[in-house]
Amino acid sequence: MHFRILGPLEIENPDGLVDLGGHRQRAVLAYLLLQANQVVSTSQLLSALWADDDAPMTARKILQNAVWKLRGVLSRPPRAEQGPELLTRAPGYLLRVPQQRVDLLDYQQRVVTGRAALAAGEVERARRSLGEALALWRGPVLSDLVEEGICWPELTALQNRRLDVMEDHFEAALACGRHQLVLPDIESLVAAEPLRERASGQLMVALYRCGRQAEALAVFGRVRSALVDGLGLEPGRELHRLQQAILTQDPTLEAPRTAGTRERAHLAPANLGAQPPADSPAGPATVPTPALSAPTAPEPSASAEPFITPSAPVAPAPRIPSPATHESRTASVVMLRFGLGGELGRVLAEDRDRVLDVLTQIAREKTELHGGRVTSVLGSTVLAVFADGADPADIAERAVRTAAAVRDSLSVPTGTLTPPQAAVHGLTVHAAVASGEARLPRRPCADSPSPWGGGRLVDTCRTMLDHVQAGEIHVCDETRRHGERAAAFRRACASALAPWELHALHDEAADQSWGRADAGVHVSELELMQHTLLHTRQRSAAHLITLIQGSGRARTRLLMEFQRRVEETHRGHVRVLAGTVPPPRTGDPLAVPAEILAAYCGIEPDTPEAHATARLRATLDGLGPADGADLYAPLARLLSPRPTTVAEAGTGEVLRAWGKFLARAARKQPLVLIWDDLQHADDALLDVVERLTLTHAGVPLLNVVGADSGLPDRRPGWATAHPRTVTLSLSPEAGDALDRLLESLLPPLRESEVA
């Protein structure tokens, strides 16, 4: 059997993956594997499985049953001579397993071998061994159990020690002259861990060797700014020396002529920030770095700046306030990280900084709106601090609301049928909030960002952020306690330091600024839409409103602001259903009609087909007997998970039945349909949507359509000759900097790219 925990928990034998049973059994096995070949006490296992206040009276019995079942799993054939054994050893249990059968033990041994080779100067062998060790990782440690709520400090420690191994691997690769090969990986690590000086130094060397000297110096500037502004610390001596070596184009920074030699490359960042990890008793290899000669690399002063030339005068650096200028105060820290991928991958490298500048400005505006201050910006990571005020609950609330406001301003709600999505495919927001005591300046300087001594909170946020998925906001326990009056939280359990995730802001505290601000430019359109809804209700007359705008993000926000106002103002008296039409060949063209029908009937996506059809029949019966039997068969086909059923019945028949269903539903209760991206719809669906107002004129049905210019291009006479219809061309929003920037950078999608 082979045991794998560097990723999802897996056991594999020659016949394939082994079924490990339920959650408790898998958790017990995982914890024993973390301590393989060591005795684990019963109390340790009980603490790992349950919090102190959650353990049931029968906890020990449950643990014993799990161990008994695991022994049955481990004893299944085929049996090997050195197979795993789960033994009872006071004061608990021992899982005896060969080292080569556990990926964690194999990884640790390869790390020891690689570091020994690195210490001996055998850099090529070190690179191979460390690379093989890192290749054993298939994702976060025990990621499947983490998703189920496991929170163990050992997992966070393993993830952090992996970063040290990555830096050792980069050092060996740079010593072998493979800077181009590892440059993308170093950039990714520095973006995720902006305060790791050793990795930042390695990135500077790799960029310099690739002929990107200015970018190498910019890395130093970002690291120094983050350390000074965030922690009140200067970069270490080695990083300063490396900056000077780049400025003077020191020949010792050049790549070695041959790879695999025992001679160490002259890399200034070889041991920056190295800490002895627990992967090896001896810790990482620490080979002395040859000192740069005085003529080529003079001792730097604390004032060295990243963009000066060797001949330029060196200006004195801002004085770092002494501890006497600081005081301990209650504060909350927000750390935001923006991910750029997907559609933004088509943006040129030199333009990505422009996107990041706009994202940073959005974060700064939201922070200042809630009384906070951005103290550090490093690449795609923004750090903000909230400390004004004496009420810890108010400070934490403003920090949480800021994180939510930044996330929501960069996402597009797609209606009640689907979860919110990123404003641009690939643009993700990750946020973490930590609260507690921090050392802050007594009197911030007005003409420069004030450094502050909130090191513990910053470290906590950075650790939390490593486990935050796109769109999530994780908070520490103290933030959760102080913020309960403003928001609801749920267990995250991705990190021992971040046990809570923001679930929702309470109505009275919710930050609606993104919605109202975006809608502010189109107040008249919103008023017209609300006035049309009143006419629809009072006169029982169907209406169609079409909103045309090139920027789908701003248009969608306007549609969702209208939906929010309808649900708030006509609560219980008007039914609102919404959906977004997928691009051609990326989804079912009838997906939105099916979702609208399912939402009205109360059918969830995972509802069994038999139950779904029963709910449909009950809904039709509740609308009245007329045409119920005729509508049931085609509508059941629309809800069927098998696409062929619609094709067999004919799209036209299904859509006609769907239109009749909407008319009957609107007669019972006024109905608002909100469509977005209707330009993607096929001709059959466009015909039905356009003619709903004519064929069912005498029912209180308001149809609101959002589309770009592709709709009038396809249908030049769209709704122009019909009564009770209006088409509005929305003007661009002057304040939407992100929309304007992306539209200037992103080329339009060609039809072939959509397929």
N, C-alpha and C positions, 0 to 999 in steps of 0.2 A: 504494500500500500504506500502511496505517496500522499503526503499531507501538504496542503497549500493554504496559507493564511495571508500572504502578501497580496491581498485582493479579496474577493469573496471566498468564504470558507469552502474548501473542496477536499474530498478524499477520492483518490482514483486507484483502482486495481486493474489488472489486465482485462477485466470484463467491462470497464468503463467507470463512470462516476458512481459513488456509493450513496445510497439514500441515508441521510443522517438522522432522520426523524424530526421531531418538533423543535421549537425554539429553545427550550430549556436544555435539551440534549446537546444541541449545537453550541450553545453558549458555554456549557461545562467543558466540552471538548476544546473549544477555542481557547478558553482560559488555561487549560492544562497544556495546550500546545505552546502558549506564550511562555510557560515555565517548563518546557519539555525536559525530561530527565531530572527533574527536581521535585521534591515533596512539596505539595501545596496543601496548606491546612484547610480543614473544613470551614473554619471561620472566614478565611479568605474567599473561598468559593461562595459562601452564603452572601458575603458583602458584595461580591461581583454580580450576583444574580438579583439581589433585591437591595433597595435602600433600607436603612435601619427601620424606618417607620412603615415600610411597605411589606416586610417579610411576613408571610402567614405563619400561623402556629405550626403548620405541618411542613415548614421549609426544609428541615433536615430530612424528612421522609421523601419529599419531592426530589431532593438532591440524590439520595440513595437510589431511588428508582431510576433517575437519569443515568447514574453511573452503571447500574445493572444493565440497562438497555444499551449503553455504549459498549459494554463488554461483549454483548451479543453482536453488535455491528463489527467490532474489531476482530472477532473470532470467525467471521464468515470466510468460507473458502474463496479463492485458493489461499492456503496458509504458507508462509515462507519460514525458513529456519530462524530468521531474525525479525520476526513479525512484531508489531506493536503489542505492548502489554499494559493494561490498566490495573495497577496493583494498589491494595490498601496498605498504606504505610503511615504510622502515627506521626503527626496528628491529623493526617488527611489521606491524600491519594498521590500516586506517582504514575505518570505516563512515561513508560520506557519505550523509546523509539529510536532507531538508527539515525544518526545525524543527516546522512545523505537522503533520507526519506522525508525531511521537513524543509520546505523552502526557506523558512526563517533561519534555521541552523545552517543550511547551505549558503545562504546570503551572508551570514556573519562570518563564516569561514573564508569565503572569497574576499570579504572586506579585509580580514586580517592578512591574507596572502598579498593582496594588492597594496596595502599600506607598508608591509614589510619590503616589497619590491620597490616602492617609492622611496623608502628610507635608504635603500641600498643603491639608488640611482638607476635602477632598471626600469626606466619610465615606460617603455613599450609593454613590458610584461605587466606593469602596474595598471596601465590603461586597459589592457584586455581583461584582467581579473576584476577590476572595479566595474568595468562596463558589463561584464557577465553578471556581476552581483546585482546591479541596478536593473538589468533586463528581467530578473526574476519577479519584479513588481508588476502586478496586473491591475493596480488601482490602489485606493486607500486601504489600509489594513482592515480586514474583516468588514468590508464595506456593506455586505448584506446584513450583518448583525447590527451595524451602526444605524442602518435604515430602520431597523426594528426597535431601536431605542437603547442599545447598549452604549454606555458611557464609561470607559475605563481610561485612567491616566496612562496606562501602559501603551495604549494606541497612539496617543498624542506624542509620547516620548519617542516611539519608533519612527513616527513621521518626521519629527524634528531631527533625529539622528541621521535619517536618510539625507537630509540637506548637507550635513558634513561630508557624507560619502560622495555626494554629487560634486562638491567642491574639490575633494581629493581627485576624483575622476577628471575634472576640468584641468586641474594642475598637471596631471600626467599627460593629458592630451596636448596641452600647450607646450609642455616640454618635448613632446614628439613632433612638434610643428604642425599639429592638426587643428589650428585655430579656426579655419573656415568650417570644419566639420562640426565643431562643438559650439560655434557662435550662437546659433538659434537657441540651443538649450540654455546657455548662460544668460541670454537675454530674457528668456522665460523665467528663470529663477530670480533674476534681479527684479523683474517686474513684480513678481509675487512676494519677494522678500527684499524690499528696497533698503533696509538698514543693515544688511549683511555686508560688511566691508570687504571681506575676503572675496566673495563672488563679484562684487563691484570692481575690485582691482583686476580680477581675471577678465571681466568684460572689457575693461579699459585696454588691457594688453591685446586681446583678440581683435578689438576694433582698430587699434593702432597698426597691428600687423596686416590688416585688410586695407590699409590706406585711408582709414576714416578717423584721422587725428582729431578733427573738431568734435566728432561725436564722442570719442574717448574722453576728451576734456570735459564735455558736457555731462558725462556720467559722474565725474568728480564733483562738478558743481551741484548736481542734484543730490548726491549723497551728503555733501557738506551742508547744503541748505536743510536737508531733512534732519540731520543730527543737531545742527546748531539751533534751528527753529523749534524742533520737537523736544530735544533732550538737553539743550544747553551744553552740548559737547562738540569738540572739534574732531574731525577724522583722525585716525591713528597716524603715527609717524610714517609707517610704511606706505600708506595711501598718499600722503603728502610727497614722499620721495618719488613715488611712481608718477605723480602729476608733473613734477619737475623734470623727470627723465623724459617724459613725452614732449614737454616744451622744448627741451634741448635736443630731441631726437637722438637720445643715447643709443649707441650701437648695441648695447647689451640687451635691448628689448627686441632685437630682430629674432626671427624664428631660427632654430638650430638648423645647420646645414644637413644633418642626417638625423633620421629617427632611430630610436632604439638604443642610442649610445648610453653608456653609464654616466657620461658627464651631465650634470644638472644644468638646465637652461637658467639663464640669469633673469628670473622672474621676480619682480619686486613684490607682487601680492601673494607669494607662495604660502605664507602662513598667517595672512591677515585674518584676525577673528577666529582662529582655530581653537576649538575647545575639545578636550578629550571626551569623545562619545563613549557610550556604554557598549558599542558594538565590539570593541576590542579593549582588553584590560590595559593595553599599553597606550591606547588613544591613537590619534592620527600621527602620521609621520611628520616630524618637524625638522626638516633639513635646513641648516643655516643658509640664508640667501646671501650671495656675495654682495658686499657693500659697493655702492656706486662711488666712483672716484670723485674727489672734491671738485676738480675743475669742471667736470661735466654735470654734476648734480650737487650743487651747493645745498647746505642744510636749509630747508624751507622755513619761512616764518609762518605764523598763524594767519597771516593776511593773504597768503597766496590765493589767487582767484583763477578759475579754470580757463578764461579766454584771453589772458594777457600773453604777449609775445615775449621771448627771452630778453629783448632789449627794452621792453616797456618798464617804466617805473612801477614799483610795487606799492600800491596804496595800503595804508593800514586798515586792518579788518575791524568791523564793529566790535566793541568790547563786549565780551560775554559777562552778563551781570554776575556778581559774586553771590554766594549763598545768602549774604545779608540782605540783598535786594529782593529775596523771594520769601514767600510765606506759604504755609500749608492751608489749603482751602478745599472745600467740596467742589467737585467738578464732574462733568460727563464728557466723554470723548467719543466722537463719531469718526470712524475710518471707512471711507468709500473707495471701492476699486472698480474701475470701468474695464470691461472686456470688449475688445474690438475684433470681431471675426465675421464670418458669413458674408453678407453683402459688403461690409466695410473692407473685406479682403481685396476688393477691386480698387480701393483707394491707393494712390501712389504713396510710397513711404514718406516722402517729404510733406504730403498733405495730412498724414495721420496726426501730426503735431497740431495742426489747425483744428481737427476734430476734438482732440484732447483739450485744447484751449477753451473751446466752447463748452465742453462738458464740465471743465473746472469752473468756468464762469457761472454755469447753472448751479453747481454745488455751492459756490460762494454766495450767490444771491439768496438761495434758500436758507443757508446758514445765517446770514445777516438778518434775514426776515424774522428769524426766530431768536435773535439776540445772541448768536454765537459768533465765532471768529475762526476763519481758516488760518491755521498756523503753519501748514506745510503742504506742499504739492511736489510729489516725486513721481514723474512719469504719469501713470494712470491711477495713482493712489492719492487721495486727498484726505488730510487730517484736519478736523475741526474740534474746537474746545468750547464748552459752555460752562461758565463759572460765575456769571453775574447773578447775584441774588443769594439770599440766605436759606431758601427753601430747597432742600435736596430733591423733593418730588417735582417742583417746578422746573429745576434744571434738567432732571432726567427726562421729563415729559417733552421739553423743547428739543432735546437731542433726538429722542425717538421720532418726534414729528418731523424733524429735519430730514432724517434718513428716509422716512416714508415719502416726504415731499419730493426729494431728489429722484427716488425710484419711480414714483408715479408720474413725474413730469417727463420721464424718458420712456414711458410705456404707453401703449395704446390699449384701452379696454375694448374688447371686441363684443361686448354684450353679455347678457346673462347666460348665453348658451355655451360660451367658451371662455377660458381663463384669459386674463390680460396678457398681451404680447409685447415684445420690445418694439420701440418706435421704428427701429431699423433691424432687419434680421441680422443677428450676430452682435448687436449692441446690448451688453448685459451690465447690470448694476449689482454689486455685492456690497453689503453694509454690515457693520458691527458697532455696537454701542457698549461702552464700559463706564461705570460710575464709581466714585470713591474719592479718597483724599489725594491731592496732587500739589506739587510745589509750583506756584505761579508767581510771576513778577508782581511786586506791590504796585508799581506805577508803570504801566506799559509805555514804551516810547512811541511817540506819535508819528515819527517819520520812518519807522522800520518795523517789520514784524517782530514782536517780542518773543524771545526764546522762553521756554517754560520747562519746568522740571517734572513733567508728568510721565516719567519713564515707565512706571509700573502699568499705568492705564494704557499707554501706547503699546507696550508689549502684550498686554492682555488682548487688546483689539486686534493686533496683528495675528496672534495665535488663533483667535476666534475666526478671523477672516479666511484662514486657510480651509475652513470647513463649510463656508457659506456657499450655497448654490445660487445660481442666477435668480435674481428677484427676491431673495430671502434677506431678512434683517435679523441677525442674532444679537442677543443682549445677555449680559451677565446677570447673576442672580440679584445683585443690588439694584441694577437698573429696573429689573422686573418688579421688585418690591416697591420702588418709588414710582413707577409708571403705571401701576394697576388702575388708578383712577382715570387715566387717559386712554388706555388700550387694553386689549385682551391678548394674552400670550399663551403659547402652547409649548410642550416639551420639544426640544430640538435634539439633544443628546448626541450631537455630532462632536462635541468636545467637552471635556470636563470643565473648561472655563466658560463655555457658552451653552448652558443647559436650556436656554429659552429662545423661542423664535416669535417675532411679532406676528400675530394672527390678524388683528384688525384694530383700527382706531375706533374708539367710541364716537358716536354721532356728534356729541357736544364738543369733542376735542379734535375731530377729524379735520385734516388740512385739505380744504377744498380749493386751495389757491390755484392749483394747476388747472382745474376745470373752469373756474370762473375767470381766471386770467386769460385763458385761451378763448373763452367765449366772449370776452369783453369787446373784442374787435367786431363781433357779429351780433351785437345786442339786438339790432333791428330784425335780423333774420330769426333769432330766437323768439322775439315777440310775435312775428308773423306766424311762425310755426305753432305757438301756443294759441294764438287767436284762431287759426285754422282748426285746431283741435276743438275749441269751443263750438265753432260752427258745425263741425262734424257731429258732436254730441247733441247739440240743441235741435238741429234740423234733420238728424238721422240721414246725412248725405255723405257719400264717400268722397274723399279728396286725395289728391296725389301731389306731393312736394318732391322736387328733384333738386339736389344740391350738387353743383359741378365745381370741382376745384382740382388742380393738378397735384397739390400736396395732400396725399391720403392721410398723413398723420394729423394735420390740423382739422381736416374735414371730419375725421372719425371722432376727434375730441369734441367737436361741436355736436355731432349726433349723440354722443354719450351724455353730454351735458343736457341736451333736450330730453333724453330718456330719464335722467336723474330728476329733472324738474317735473316731468309728467308723473313719475312714481311718487314724488313728494307731494305734489299739489292735488292729484286725482287719486289718492291712495284708496284702493279698494273699489273704485268706480270705473277704472279703465284698465284693461289688460294690455301690457306691453310685451312684445316678442321681438327679438333682434337676432341678426346673424350677419356673417361676412362671407361673400361668395369667393371660393378659392380660385386661383388662376387656372387657365385651361390646362388640362392634362396633369394637374397636381392633386385632383380630388374629384369626387362625385359631383357632377353638375346639379344634381338634385339634393345635395347635402343640406342646404339651408331650408328648403321646404320640408325635408324630413325632420330636421332639428326643431323647426317651428311647430310642426305637428306633434312631435314627441314632447316638447316642453308644455304645450297646452294640455296634453293628456296626462302629464305627470309621469312620463316614462323615462327612466334613467338609462344611460348608455349600456350598463351591464344587466339590464332587466332581461330575463329569459323571454324568448320569442312568444311562448304560449301566454305568459303573463302580459306581455305588451299588447298582444291582440285582444286580450280580455279587457284591458284598460281602454283600448280604442273603442271597442263595442260599447262599453259602459259610458264613455264620453259622448258617443253619437246618440245613444239612447237619452242621455241627459239633455241634449240639444233639441229633442223633439222627434216625433216619428217620421216626419217628412223626409223622403229620400235616404233614410238611414241605411236601408238594405242595399241601395244602389251604390252608396259611397263606401261601404265597408270594404269590399273586395279590392278596389284600386288603392285605397289608403293603406290597407294591410300590406300590399306589395311595396308601397313607399317606405314603410317601416321595416321591411324585411332586410336582414343583414346580407342577403344574397342578391347581388346586383342584377342577375339575370331575370329576376322576377319582374322588374320594371320594364326591361326590354321586351319580355314576353307579352306584357299587358299593353305596351305602347306608352311612350312618354306623354303624348297628348292627352290620353284618357286619364292618366294618373294626375296630371296637372289640372285638368278640368274638375276632377273630383276634389282636388285640394282647394281650388278656388271656391267651390260651392261650400266646402266645409268652413272656410274662413267667413263667408257671408252668414252662415247659420250661427257661428260663434259670435260674430259682431252683433247680430240681432239680440242675442242673449245678454251681452255685455260689450260696450264700445271697445273697439280693438285698434291698437296702434302697431303697425309693422315697421320696423326700422331695418333697412338693408344698407350694407356698405360694400364698396367695390363691385357694384352691379355691372360694371363694364365687362367683368369676366364671365357673366352669364351667357348661356347659349341662346339661340334665337327662340326656342320654344319657351324657355323661362321668361325671357324679355317680353314676349307676346302676352303671357298671362299677367305679369306684373303691370304692364302698361294698361291692359284692358280691365283690370279689376275695378277701376273707378267707373267704367261704362257698364259692364255687365252686372254689377251689383251697386247701382247708383243709390238705391234707397236704403242703405244700411250705414250705421255709424262706424265706418272703417277709414282710418287715416293711414295712408301708405307713404312713408318717408324714405327716399332713395338717395344714397350717396354714391357718386361715381366721378371718375376723372373725364378728361376730354374725349376719351375713347368711346364713351356712350353716344354723345351727339354726332361723332364721326361715323359711327355705325348706323345710327338712327337719326338722320338729320331732322326728321319731323317728330321726334320723341315728345309725345303729350302736348304738342303745340295747338292742335285743333280740337282738343277735348275740353269740355267744361270742367270746372272745379279742379283744375290742375295749374300748377305754377312751377317754373324752373328758375332757380337762383344761381347766378355765377358768383362764387365767393371770391373776394379779393384776398391776396396774400396777407398774412399777418405780419405786421412790421416787427413785432417783438419775438417772433419765432426764429431765433438765431440758428438753432440746430437744423430746422427744416431748410432754411436758405443755404446754409453751408453744405448740407448733404446734397441738395439739388444741384449745386455748382460743382460738386466733386464726383458724384456718381453718374456714369453714363446711363442712358435709358436702356431698359431691358429689351433685347430683341426677342421675337417670337420663338426663335430656336432655343433661347436660354431658359424659357419657361418650361419646356418639355422635360 
